[in-house]
Amino acid sequence: MAVAGAMIVAGAACASHDDARPHLPPTATGKAAKVPAKPGKATVKPVKDCARQPAPGRVNRSGYGMDYTVGAVYVEVAPFGGGDATCTMMGKSGPADPQVPGDTLLLSFAATGGRGAQIEFSSIAFTGGIPPVNGTVVTPGPLTQALDATVGVSLDGKYLSSSQCTVSFAEVTRRRTAGRFECPSAQPWTANPFDPTDDVDYDAAAQPSGPAEASLSGWFELKH
């Protein structure tokens, strides 16, 4: 269903991530052949660039055709208790198709130096959880209630993650997906899925390493 001139607000507390365990970023294979095999450099931007609202368009909730090969995310990290907020831009990474096991959609971005970001939400919640009727896909109505979301960001050797985030979609089509995310607080984690040198057993040690220390926010845009 088309949505014009406004963002669709999605909500927090990912039900499938009670342990908030971060995903390993996917590897570019198969459909992702056109995605850059190696991440580019992260670019530091003015903080105001992370506050932008993506241009609105049509939001298609079918969950099909979401194959994107280029794009970027702008991530603002605002430390608690003082310290300057930063805005960092990183490019698209991982497979073109964002679907991963567990009925999940995962938008992944990466840069050199173990930097990266991922935005994760339930594909069932996004599509409305409506099964096909007599082999025909049923189009869900407007996205009017909260979706589950988890956001993780790796910068300067630290991985911050939160399952208490909001996500808003300006457009979701075969051509383009864009939106914003907001996380009031994020905790550091022992395992950094974007840094292969962290030498951590992910199954045994994927847990917070300290209290919440920053808020995360920003926007993303992906294109076919």
N, C-alpha and C positions, 0 to 999 in steps of 0.2 A: 504494500500500500504506500502511496506517495506521501511524503511529509515535506512540506516546504516552509522555509523561513524560520524554522525553529529546530532546536536540538531535542533529541529524545533522551530523557534522563534514565540512567540505569543505576542500580544500587549495589549494596555491599554484602559482606559476610558470605563468602563462597561456600556453599554447602558441601561441595566435593573436596574442600580443602580445609577440613577441620584441623589438620596438622600443619597447614600452610607450607607444606614441603615444596621447595622450588623445583621446577622442571629443568632438566638439562636442555639447553637450546638445541633444536633439531639441526641436522646436517643437510646441506643443499644437495639433494639427489632427485632423480626422476623429474617430476613436474617443475622442480626448482632449478632446472638446468640454466635458466637465464638469470637467476639470482647471482650476484657477485660471489665467486667462490671464496674470496678473501675479503674481510671487512675493511672498510676505509678508515680514515682518521675521524675521531670525534672532533666536533667543532664547538668551541665555547661561544655562546651568543649572549647578547644583552638579555637580562631577565625579562624584559617586556616582551621579547619574542616568544617566550614560553606561555604567555597569557593570551595569545591569539585564539580566536574562535575560527575553526575551519568553515569554509563556505558551505552552506546547506545544500542538500539535494534530495533525491528520492532514497527511501530506506526500504530495501527488499529483505524480508525476513525468511526467505526460503532456505537460506544456508547453502545454496548451490552457486557455482561459478565464482567462488571467492578465491580465485587464483591471482596473486599479486606478485610481481617480480621486482618492482622498484618502490621506493618510498623512504620515509624518515620519521623519526620521533623526536620531539623537543621535550626534554625532561628538566623540570625545575626541582632542585633539592633545597629545602629551607631548613637549616638546623634549628633545633630548639635551644633556648638559653643563649641566644646571641650567635654571631657569625653571619656572614653574608650568604644570601641565597645565590645559587648558580643555575645557569641554563645551558644545557648541553644537547647538541644535535647529533644523532647517530642514524646510520642508514639501515635499510631493510636487510634482514638475514634469514636463514632457514629456508624451508620449503616454500614454494609458491602457495601451496594449499595449506591453510592454517589449521585444518582438522587434525587432531591427535587423539590417540586412544583415551577412552573414558568420556566420550561425548563432550569433548572440549574443543574450543577454538583458541589458538595460541598465536598472538601476533608478536614476532620476535625481531629485535634490532640489535646490531652489534657494531663495535668499532675496535680498532687495534688497542693493545694494552690491557686486554681483559675487560673492556668496557662493554656494556650492553643493557638492554631493557626488554622486558616481556610483559604483555598484557593478556590475561587469561580469563575466559568466561565460558559458561555452559552453553553448548550448542543447542541443547534441548530447551533451555530457558529463552535463548535468542529466537528460535523458530516457533516458540509457543507450545512445543511438545505435542503437536497435532499429527497423528499418524496418517498415512495415505488412506483414502477411502476408495475401494474398488480400483486400486492401482493409480488413483489420481491424487496428486499432491494438493492438499488443502491450504489455501493461502491464509495465514494468520492475520489477525487484526493489528491495529497500531500497537507499538511497544509502549504500554502505559504503566507498567509496574517494574519494580527493581529487578535487575539481573545480578547474579553473583559475579564477583570480579576479584582477581588477585593481580597485583602489580609487583614486579621486582626490578631493581635497578642496580647495576654494578658500575661504580665509579671510584677511581683512586684506590683500588685494591679492596674495596668494601662492598658487600652485597646487602642492600636494604630491601625488605619485602613487607608487604601488608596484604591481608585478605579482607580488610575493611576499607574498600575503595568504591568510588562511584565512577561510572563510565557513561559518556554521552556520545551518541552517534549522529553526526551531521549528514552522512551519506553512506549507504551500503548498496553497491551495485556491482555488476561484473567489471565495470570500468574503474571504479574508485570506492575506497572505504576511508572515511575520515571521522575523527571524533576527539573528545577530550577525556582525561582521567583526573581524578582527585583522590588523594589518600591523606587524611588528616594526620596520620602518624604511621611510621614504618620502623621496624626493628632491624638491627644487623643480624646476619646469619653466619654460622660457622662455615657453611659450604657456599662457595661462589660458583654457580653453574657456568659463568662466562670466563672463569680463570682456571685453566687446566693445571696450573702449578700450585693450587691451594692444598693439594695432598690431604684431602678429607674423604673419609668413607661416607658417601652420601646416604646409604641405607641406615647407617648407625648414628651418624652425627648431624643429620639435617635438622637443626634446631636453632632457635634464637640464641645469640651469644650475649645479649644485653637488652636493656629496656629500649623503648621507642626513643629515637633521637632526632627525627626529622620528619617533615611532611613532604609528600611527593605530588607533583601535578604537572600537567603539560598537555600536548596534543600530538596527534599522529595523522599521517596521510599515506595511503598505499594505492598504487595504480597497477593495472594489468600490463 
